[in-house]
């Protein structure tokens, strides 16, 4: 029987344990903000960063409550899709195969994603595209189900390097939900960086008419009375966890720096006072 040398055995077990870590994110929402967001139909959205970008809503729905726990492991799949369209749902066009860090899957010229091969080690994984122009996507395991976390905005013609990062973003949205492709979150949110940790708590609270994302649990006095208008955070999608406060007026009015137009956009098209909707490209217009 083949046996690993003691040093190699320890290294192998350490690597396997490191790659199989379980991460969790707790999202706490104060009573008054929960009532506002639910009444206005907002989804609680979570996205995971890949290649330094967020491009797909990992989870987005209205089933959230005061205390919400998201749990996942570093388990991934890769697939191909023919399109990347802002605001559309991911449409998987090939078979999906499991892949681990440092492994490579070949997308054959016939369009079959072949089983991943190679040793498992820290670092990115790869798709060797032999088919031609196609977008490469990544699924990640969340709560026991594989769901899309990434689609390459541009077509891939050869080898695609994919690096999931232990960083997630949370925000509220009216039209973005699970598997929605996007260039920017519909409202500003909070980013959580797992830098040597596997557990994080963030919260959303504030006085009537104003909500704030924060790193950490709800403050003791967060159960303020129900506000008359909807609220969302105003942290930029890509900083470390910190926040400033902002409110969205009732109705289809978009906040400063929020999306207000573009191909496939179905959300608010009217900008808040002091801002105008400016076209940045055919897919994205922004309140500036």
C-alpha positions in Angstrom: 0.0 0.0 0.0 1.3 3.5 -0.9 1.8 5.7 2.1 2.7 9.4 2.2 5.9 10.4 4.0 5.0 12.0 7.4 5.9 15.5 6.2 4.0 15.2 2.9 1.0 13.7 4.7 0.8 16.7 7.1 1.2 19.1 4.2 -1.5 17.3 2.2 -4.0 17.3 5.1 -3.2 21.0 5.9 -3.8 21.9 2.3 -7.1 20.0 2.1 -8.3 21.5 5.4 -7.4 25.0 4.2 -9.3 24.6 0.9 -12.3 23.1 2.7 -12.9 25.9 5.2 -16.5 26.8 5.9 -17.3 30.6 5.7 -20.4 32.3 7.0 -21.9 35.8 6.9 -24.5 37.0 9.3 -26.7 39.9 8.1 -28.7 41.6 10.8 -31.5 44.1 10.0 -33.2 46.4 12.5 -37.0 46.0 12.8 -37.9 49.4 11.3 -35.6 49.0 8.3 -36.9 45.4 7.8 -40.4 46.7 7.6 -39.5 49.4 5.1 -37.5 47.2 2.8 -40.1 44.4 2.8 -43.0 46.8 2.1 -41.1 48.3 -0.9 -40.1 44.9 -2.4 -36.4 45.1 -1.9 -34.2 41.9 -2.3 -31.3 41.3 0.0 -28.4 40.5 -2.4 -25.1 38.8 -1.9 -22.3 38.6 -4.4 -18.8 37.0 -4.3 -15.8 38.5 -5.9 -14.0 36.7 -8.8 -11.0 38.2 -10.6 -11.4 41.4 -8.6 -15.0 41.9 -9.9 -18.6 41.2 -9.0 -20.6 40.2 -12.1 -23.4 37.9 -10.8 -25.8 38.0 -7.8 -25.1 34.9 -5.8 -28.2 35.2 -3.7 -31.0 37.8 -4.0 -34.5 37.5 -2.7 -37.1 38.8 -0.2 -37.0 35.8 2.2 -34.7 37.7 4.6 -35.6 38.4 8.3 -34.0 40.2 11.2 -31.1 37.7 11.4 -29.8 36.0 8.2 -27.0 33.5 7.9 -25.2 32.6 4.7 -22.8 29.7 4.8 -20.5 28.3 2.1 -17.4 26.4 1.4 -14.7 27.0 -1.3 -16.4 24.5 -3.7 -16.7 25.5 -7.4 -18.0 24.5 -10.8 -17.2 26.0 -14.3 -19.4 26.3 -17.3 -19.8 28.2 -20.6 -22.5 30.7 -21.6 -23.1 32.5 -24.9 -24.0 35.9 -23.5 -23.3 38.4 -20.8 -26.1 40.9 -20.5 -26.5 43.4 -17.7 -29.8 42.8 -15.8 -30.4 39.4 -17.4 -30.3 36.0 -15.7 -27.4 33.7 -16.3 -28.2 31.1 -19.0 -25.8 28.1 -18.7 -25.1 26.8 -22.2 -22.7 23.9 -21.5 -22.4 21.1 -18.9 -21.1 22.1 -15.5 -18.1 20.4 -13.9 -16.6 20.5 -10.5 -13.2 22.2 -10.2 -10.7 22.9 -7.4 -8.0 25.5 -7.0 -5.0 25.0 -9.4 -7.0 22.6 -11.6 -7.8 23.0 -15.3 -10.9 22.1 -17.3 -10.9 21.9 -21.1 -13.9 23.2 -23.0 -13.6 21.0 -26.1 -14.1 22.2 -29.7 -17.4 20.3 -29.5 -18.6 22.4 -26.6 -18.1 19.8 -23.8 -16.6 21.0 -20.5 -14.3 18.1 -19.6 -13.6 17.0 -16.0 -11.0 19.1 -14.3 -7.5 17.7 -13.9 -4.4 18.6 -12.0 -3.3 18.7 -8.4 -5.2 20.7 -5.8 -3.2 23.7 -4.4 -3.9 27.3 -3.5 -4.3 29.7 -6.4 -6.6 30.2 -9.3 -8.2 27.5 -11.5 -8.4 27.6 -15.3 -10.6 26.8 -18.3 -8.8 26.0 -21.5 -11.2 27.1 -24.2 -10.8 25.2 -27.4 -14.4 26.0 -28.6 -14.1 29.6 -29.7 -15.7 32.8 -28.5 -17.7 32.2 -25.4 -18.2 33.6 -21.9 -16.9 31.5 -19.0 -18.9 31.2 -15.8 -18.3 30.0 -12.2 -20.7 28.4 -9.8 -20.1 28.3 -6.0 -21.8 26.3 -3.3 -24.1 28.3 -1.1 -26.3 26.7 1.5 -26.0 23.3 -0.2 -26.7 24.5 -3.8 -24.4 25.5 -6.6 -25.3 29.0 -7.9 -23.6 31.3 -10.4 -21.2 33.8 -8.9 -19.4 35.0 -12.0 -19.7 35.3 -15.8 -16.8 36.9 -17.8 -18.2 40.2 -19.3 -16.0 39.7 -22.3 -15.7 36.5 -24.5 -12.9 34.2 -23.8 -10.8 32.8 -26.7 -8.1 30.7 -25.0 -7.1 30.0 -21.4 -9.2 31.8 -18.8 -7.7 32.3 -15.3 -10.4 32.3 -12.6 -9.6 33.5 -9.1 -12.4 33.5 -6.6 -11.6 35.8 -3.7 -12.8 35.4 -0.1 -14.6 38.7 -0.3 -18.4 39.3 -0.6 -20.7 42.2 -1.0 -24.2 42.8 0.4 -26.8 45.3 -0.8 -30.5 45.8 -1.4 -32.1 45.8 -4.8 -35.5 46.0 -6.5 -34.7 44.3 -9.8 -31.5 42.3 -9.1 -32.0 38.8 -7.7 -30.3 35.4 -7.7 -28.3 34.8 -10.9 -28.7 38.4 -12.3 -25.7 39.6 -14.2 -24.7 43.2 -13.4 -22.0 45.8 -13.9 -22.8 47.6 -10.6 -25.1 46.9 -7.6 -28.4 48.6 -7.9 -27.8 50.4 -4.6 -24.6 51.0 -2.7 -23.7 48.3 -0.2 -21.0 46.9 2.0 -18.0 44.8 1.2 -16.8 42.1 3.6 -13.2 40.9 3.3 -12.3 37.6 5.0 -8.7 38.3 5.7 -7.6 35.3 7.7 -11.1 34.9 9.2 -14.1 32.7 8.2 -16.9 34.4 10.1 -18.3 38.0 9.7 -21.3 39.9 11.0 -22.7 43.0 9.3 -25.8 45.0 10.1 -28.3 47.5 8.6 -30.0 50.0 10.8 -30.7 53.6 11.4 -33.3 56.2 12.4 -36.5 56.7 10.5 -35.9 57.6 6.9 -32.2 56.7 6.9 -30.4 53.4 6.9 -26.7 52.6 7.4 -24.6 49.5 6.7 -22.1 48.7 9.4 -19.4 46.1 10.2 -20.6 44.2 13.3 -23.9 43.4 15.0 -26.9 45.7 15.4 -26.4 48.4 18.0 -28.5 48.0 21.2 -30.9 50.8 20.3 -31.5 49.7 16.7 -35.2 48.8 17.1 -36.4 52.3 16.2 -40.0 53.1 15.0 -41.0 52.2 11.5 -40.0 54.8 8.9 -42.3 56.2 6.3 -39.8 55.8 3.4 -37.5 53.2 2.1 -33.8 53.2 3.0 -30.6 51.7 1.7 -26.9 52.0 2.4 -24.5 54.4 0.8 -21.2 52.6 1.0 -19.4 52.1 -2.3 -19.5 48.4 -3.5 -15.7 47.9 -3.3 -14.2 49.3 -0.1 -13.5 47.5 3.2 -16.5 47.4 5.6 -17.5 51.0 6.4 -20.5 53.1 5.6 -22.2 56.4 5.4 -25.9 56.9 5.5 -28.3 57.7 2.7 -32.0 57.3 1.9 -33.9 56.5 -1.3 -37.1 58.6 -1.8 -40.3 56.6 -2.1 -41.1 55.5 -5.7 -38.9 54.8 -8.7 -36.2 57.4 -7.8 -32.5 56.2 -8.0 -29.9 57.4 -5.6 -26.6 59.2 -6.5 -24.3 56.8 -8.3 -27.1 54.2 -8.8 -28.0 52.7 -12.2 -30.7 54.6 -14.1 -30.7 53.0 -17.6 -29.0 50.7 -20.1 -29.9 47.7 -22.2 -32.1 45.4 -20.2 -32.5 47.8 -17.3 -35.9 47.6 -15.6 -35.2 49.6 -12.4 -35.6 53.3 -11.6 -34.9 55.7 -14.4 -35.4 59.0 -12.4 -32.5 60.3 -10.4 -32.6 61.9 -7.0 -32.5 65.6 -6.7 -29.2 67.2 -7.7 -28.2 64.3 -10.0 -28.9 63.5 -13.6 -29.0 60.2 -15.5 -25.8 60.1 -17.7 -25.1 57.4 -20.3 -21.8 55.7 -19.7 -22.2 52.9 -22.3 -25.1 51.1 -24.0 -25.5 48.8 -21.0 -25.1 51.3 -18.1 -26.4 54.8 -17.3 -25.7 56.3 -13.9 -27.1 59.0 -11.6 -24.3 61.5 -11.3 
